[in-house]
Amino acid sequence: MTKTRHATVIGVPLDYGASKRGASGGPAAVRRANLVELLEALGLDVSDAGDLPVPKVAPAAKGKLKNGAAILKVCRELESQCYEAVANGSTPITLGGDHSLAVGSVSGVARAFRDKGRKVGLIWVDAHADINTPETSPTGNVHGMPLAHLLGMGHKDFARLGGFSPKVDPRNVVLVGIRDVDRAEAVNIRKSGIRVFSMQEIDRYGMGVVTEQAIDMASDGTAGFHVSFDIDCVDPGNAPGTGTIKRGGLTYRESHLFMELAADSERALGLDLAEVNPLEDTQNATAVLAAELIASAMGKNIY
């Protein structure tokens, strides 16, 4: 008898980490694209936990860690929910919301496996490196810092979320698809020791080769890996509904291939789909793509 797989969908209507408002509408937009129905059609037992409460604040215009207190509060709650999902044998699927949420989701998954004496890997798919610290960030926007926090390089309150730091071993962290990196971030990347596959390498070697290598690195000596996928990694021709667009991203098929190979590996422990912004979208196309990509990550095949 085939064992029923469980997934827990958690909405994070957060946009305080970004310059543009609107990503707070991402979870609702992805749900409107029939996400739960797509997952149930795969035979998954799906629990939709609804949206996390986000405190109402006046977004800060200046600062090295804009809206940090409000974002940290949301990340704490998300950490707890992702921890509980994994502890109960479910795969957490986090809908964003800006990418600062990943501090909470990855921390929760990492803590759940740490309790079992296991490490987790991390594959970060993004147009941007998200490895600024409050000291190096040119904007103070927290959605440009989550990977630094997870590696223990960022603000101590974020870095120590869940009671330990770093959340992941740098040798098990892989950045895929970057094409827009701040000068200070390039320094942080080199200091961190993580592996990076830029768009240039994807163009040169192909998405299949890059994904397989990323999975191998994130899986080496770990219980598996968490995928944190920022929809802005996709070319804006296919995903216009996001806050920080940059031409030259992943194609529709490259994006699906990554998710399909992650599913085929049977090593994926959790998934973020971040930065869907319906205010920037065209006919909900980006949210529809996000729902399709999540389905691919959870095992939907071409035939």
C-alpha positions as CSV (number, residue, x, y, z in Angstrom):
1,M,0.0,0.0,0.0
2,T,1.3,3.4,-1.0
3,K,1.9,5.7,2.0
4,T,-0.2,8.9,1.9
5,R,2.0,12.0,1.8
6,H,1.0,15.1,3.8
7,A,1.5,18.7,3.0
8,T,0.8,21.8,5.1
9,V,0.1,25.0,3.2
10,I,1.0,28.2,5.3
11,G,0.3,31.6,3.9
12,V,2.5,34.5,4.9
13,P,0.9,37.8,3.8
14,L,4.0,39.8,4.5
15,D,5.5,42.7,2.4
16,Y,7.3,44.7,5.1
17,G,10.7,43.3,3.9
18,A,10.4,44.8,0.4
19,S,10.4,48.3,-1.1
20,K,7.2,47.8,-3.0
21,R,4.0,46.8,-1.2
22,G,1.7,44.1,-2.6
23,A,3.4,40.7,-1.9
24,S,1.1,40.5,1.1
25,G,-1.5,39.5,-1.5
26,G,0.6,36.6,-2.8
27,P,-0.9,33.8,-0.7
28,A,-4.5,34.6,-1.6
29,A,-3.5,34.9,-5.3
30,V,-1.8,31.5,-5.4
31,R,-4.7,29.9,-3.6
32,R,-7.1,31.4,-6.2
33,A,-5.0,29.5,-8.8
34,N,-6.4,26.3,-7.3
35,L,-3.3,25.3,-5.5
36,V,-5.0,23.0,-3.0
37,E,-6.9,21.2,-5.7
38,L,-3.7,20.7,-7.8
39,L,-2.0,19.1,-4.8
40,E,-5.0,16.9,-3.8
41,A,-5.1,15.7,-7.4
42,L,-1.6,14.3,-6.8
43,G,-3.0,12.2,-4.0
44,L,-1.6,14.4,-1.2
45,D,-3.4,14.9,2.1
46,V,-3.4,18.7,2.2
47,S,-3.9,20.8,5.3
48,D,-4.3,24.5,4.7
49,A,-3.3,26.3,7.8
50,G,-4.5,29.6,6.5
51,D,-2.5,32.8,6.8
52,L,-0.2,33.9,9.6
53,P,-1.2,37.1,11.4
54,V,0.9,40.0,10.3
55,P,1.1,43.0,12.7
56,K,-0.1,46.3,11.2
57,V,2.7,48.8,11.3
58,A,3.6,52.0,9.4
59,P,6.3,50.7,7.0
60,A,9.7,52.3,7.8
61,A,11.2,54.6,5.2
62,K,14.7,54.4,6.6
63,G,16.9,52.1,8.7
64,K,19.4,49.3,8.5
65,L,16.7,46.7,9.3
66,K,13.5,48.2,8.1
67,N,10.4,46.9,10.0
68,G,12.6,44.4,11.7
69,A,10.5,43.8,14.8
70,A,7.3,43.1,12.8
71,I,9.1,40.8,10.4
72,L,10.8,38.9,13.3
73,K,7.4,38.4,14.9
74,V,6.0,36.8,11.8
75,C,9.2,34.7,11.3
76,R,8.9,33.4,14.9
77,E,5.4,32.2,14.3
78,L,6.3,30.7,10.9
79,E,9.3,28.9,12.5
80,S,6.9,27.3,15.0
81,Q,4.4,26.2,12.4
82,C,7.0,24.7,10.1
83,Y,8.6,22.9,13.0
84,E,5.2,21.4,14.0
85,A,4.5,20.4,10.4
86,V,7.7,18.5,10.0
87,A,7.4,17.0,13.5
88,N,4.0,15.6,12.4
89,G,5.4,14.1,9.2
90,S,4.1,16.8,6.9
91,T,5.9,18.9,4.2
92,P,5.5,22.6,4.9
93,I,4.7,24.7,1.8
94,T,5.0,28.4,2.6
95,L,3.3,31.0,0.3
96,G,4.7,34.5,0.3
97,G,4.9,37.2,0.8
98,D,8.3,38.7,0.6
99,H,11.4,36.5,0.9
100,S,12.3,37.6,4.5
101,L,9.8,34.8,5.5
102,A,12.4,32.2,4.7
103,V,14.2,32.9,8.0
104,G,11.2,31.4,9.7
105,S,10.5,28.5,7.4
106,V,14.0,27.3,7.0
107,S,14.7,27.7,10.8
108,G,11.6,25.6,11.6
109,V,12.5,22.8,9.3
110,A,16.1,22.8,10.4
111,R,15.1,22.7,14.1
112,A,12.8,19.8,13.5
113,F,15.6,17.7,12.0
114,R,18.2,19.0,14.5
115,D,16.0,17.4,17.2
116,K,16.6,14.1,15.4
117,G,20.4,14.7,15.2
118,R,20.2,15.5,11.4
119,K,21.2,18.5,9.3
120,V,19.3,20.0,6.4
121,G,20.5,21.4,3.1
122,L,19.2,24.5,1.4
123,I,18.7,25.3,-2.3
124,W,18.0,29.0,-2.8
125,V,16.5,29.8,-6.2
126,D,16.5,33.5,-6.8
127,A,17.5,36.3,-9.1
128,H,19.2,37.9,-6.1
129,A,21.7,36.5,-3.6
130,D,19.7,37.8,-0.5
131,I,22.9,37.6,1.5
132,N,23.2,41.2,2.6
133,T,23.5,42.0,6.3
134,P,22.1,45.2,7.9
135,E,25.7,46.6,7.6
136,T,26.1,45.9,3.9
137,S,22.6,46.4,2.6
138,P,22.2,49.5,0.5
139,T,18.4,49.7,1.2
140,G,17.8,48.1,4.7
141,N,15.2,45.9,3.1
142,V,15.0,42.6,5.1
143,H,14.0,40.6,2.0
144,G,17.6,41.1,0.8
145,M,19.0,39.5,4.0
146,P,17.4,36.2,4.8
147,L,20.2,33.9,3.5
148,A,22.7,35.9,5.6
149,H,20.6,35.4,8.7
150,L,20.3,31.7,8.1
151,L,24.1,31.4,7.7
152,G,24.6,33.3,11.0
153,M,26.0,36.4,9.2
154,G,23.1,38.7,9.8
155,H,21.3,40.3,12.8
156,K,21.6,38.2,15.9
157,D,17.9,38.1,16.7
158,F,17.1,36.7,13.2
159,A,20.2,34.5,13.1
160,R,19.4,32.9,16.5
161,L,15.7,32.3,15.7
162,G,14.9,28.8,17.0
163,G,17.7,28.9,19.4
164,F,20.7,28.0,17.3
165,S,22.9,29.4,14.5
166,P,23.8,28.8,11.7
167,K,20.7,26.9,10.5
168,V,22.5,25.3,7.6
169,D,26.1,24.3,6.9
170,P,27.5,26.5,4.1
171,R,28.8,23.4,2.2
172,N,25.1,22.3,1.9
173,V,23.8,25.6,0.7
174,V,23.4,26.2,-3.1
175,L,22.3,29.5,-4.8
176,V,20.7,28.9,-8.2
177,G,19.8,31.4,-10.9
178,I,21.3,34.6,-9.6
179,R,21.8,37.5,-12.0
180,D,21.6,40.7,-9.9
181,V,24.2,40.9,-7.0
182,D,25.2,43.9,-5.0
183,R,29.0,44.4,-4.7
184,A,29.0,43.9,-0.9
185,E,26.9,40.7,-1.4
186,A,29.6,39.3,-3.7
187,V,32.0,39.7,-0.8
188,N,29.6,38.0,1.5
189,I,29.1,35.1,-0.9
190,R,32.9,34.5,-1.0
191,K,33.1,34.7,2.8
192,S,30.3,32.3,3.3
193,G,31.7,29.4,1.2
194,I,28.3,28.5,-0.4
195,R,28.1,27.2,-4.0
196,V,26.6,29.5,-6.6
197,F,25.2,28.6,-10.0
198,S,24.5,31.9,-11.8
199,M,22.4,32.3,-14.9
200,Q,25.6,32.2,-16.9
201,E,26.3,28.7,-15.6
202,I,22.8,27.6,-16.3
203,D,23.1,28.9,-19.8
204,R,26.4,27.1,-20.2
205,Y,25.7,23.7,-18.6
206,G,21.9,23.5,-18.7
207,M,19.3,23.5,-16.0
208,G,19.3,19.7,-15.6
209,V,23.0,19.4,-14.9
210,V,22.9,22.4,-12.5
211,T,19.9,21.1,-10.6
212,E,21.4,17.6,-10.2
213,Q,24.6,19.1,-8.9
214,A,22.7,21.4,-6.5
215,I,20.7,18.5,-5.1
216,D,23.8,16.4,-4.6
217,M,25.5,19.2,-2.7
218,A,22.5,20.0,-0.6
219,S,21.9,16.4,0.2
220,D,25.5,15.5,1.1
221,G,25.4,14.3,4.7
222,T,21.9,15.8,5.4
223,A,18.4,14.5,5.9
224,G,17.4,16.3,2.7
225,F,17.0,19.9,1.6
226,H,14.6,22.8,1.8
227,V,13.8,24.7,-1.4
228,S,13.4,28.5,-1.1
229,F,12.1,29.7,-4.5
230,D,11.7,33.4,-5.2
231,I,9.4,33.8,-8.2
232,D,11.7,36.6,-9.5
233,C,14.2,34.0,-10.6
234,V,11.8,33.4,-13.5
235,D,12.1,35.7,-16.5
236,P,9.6,38.5,-16.1
237,G,8.2,37.5,-19.5
238,N,6.7,34.5,-17.7
239,A,6.4,36.0,-14.2
240,P,5.7,39.7,-14.3
241,G,3.9,39.8,-10.9
242,T,6.8,40.3,-8.5
243,G,8.4,43.3,-6.9
244,T,12.0,43.2,-8.2
245,I,12.2,42.1,-11.8
246,K,15.3,41.5,-13.8
247,R,15.4,40.4,-17.4
248,G,17.3,37.2,-18.4
249,G,15.8,34.7,-15.9
250,L,14.7,31.1,-15.9
251,T,12.4,30.0,-18.7
252,Y,9.0,28.4,-18.0
253,R,10.4,24.9,-18.6
254,E,13.7,25.5,-16.7
255,S,11.7,26.5,-13.7
256,H,9.5,23.4,-13.9
257,L,12.5,21.1,-14.6
258,F,14.1,22.3,-11.4
259,M,11.0,21.5,-9.4
260,E,10.4,18.2,-11.1
261,L,14.0,17.0,-10.4
262,A,13.7,18.2,-6.8
263,A,10.6,16.0,-6.5
264,D,12.2,13.0,-8.3
265,S,15.1,13.2,-5.7
266,E,12.6,12.5,-2.9
267,R,14.9,14.6,-0.7
268,A,12.9,17.8,-0.5
269,L,11.8,18.6,3.1
270,G,10.0,21.9,2.6
271,L,9.2,24.6,0.1
272,D,8.9,28.3,0.0
273,L,7.3,30.1,-3.0
274,A,8.0,33.8,-2.3
275,E,7.5,37.2,-3.8
276,V,4.3,36.8,-5.7
277,N,2.9,40.3,-6.0
278,P,-0.6,40.4,-7.6
279,L,-0.4,44.2,-7.8
280,E,2.3,43.8,-10.4
281,D,0.8,40.8,-12.1
282,T,-1.1,40.4,-15.4
283,Q,-4.3,38.3,-15.2
284,N,-2.9,36.4,-12.2
285,A,-0.4,34.7,-14.5
286,T,2.4,34.7,-12.0
287,A,0.3,33.2,-9.2
288,V,-0.9,30.5,-11.7
289,L,2.7,29.7,-12.5
290,A,3.5,29.6,-8.8
291,A,0.8,27.1,-8.1
292,E,1.9,25.0,-11.1
293,L,5.5,25.0,-9.8
294,I,4.5,23.9,-6.4
295,A,2.6,21.0,-7.9
296,S,5.7,20.1,-9.9
297,A,7.8,20.2,-6.7
298,M,5.3,17.9,-5.0
299,G,5.4,15.3,-7.8
300,K,3.3,16.4,-10.8
301,N,4.8,14.9,-13.9
302,I,4.3,15.5,-17.6
303,Y,2.7,12.0,-18.0
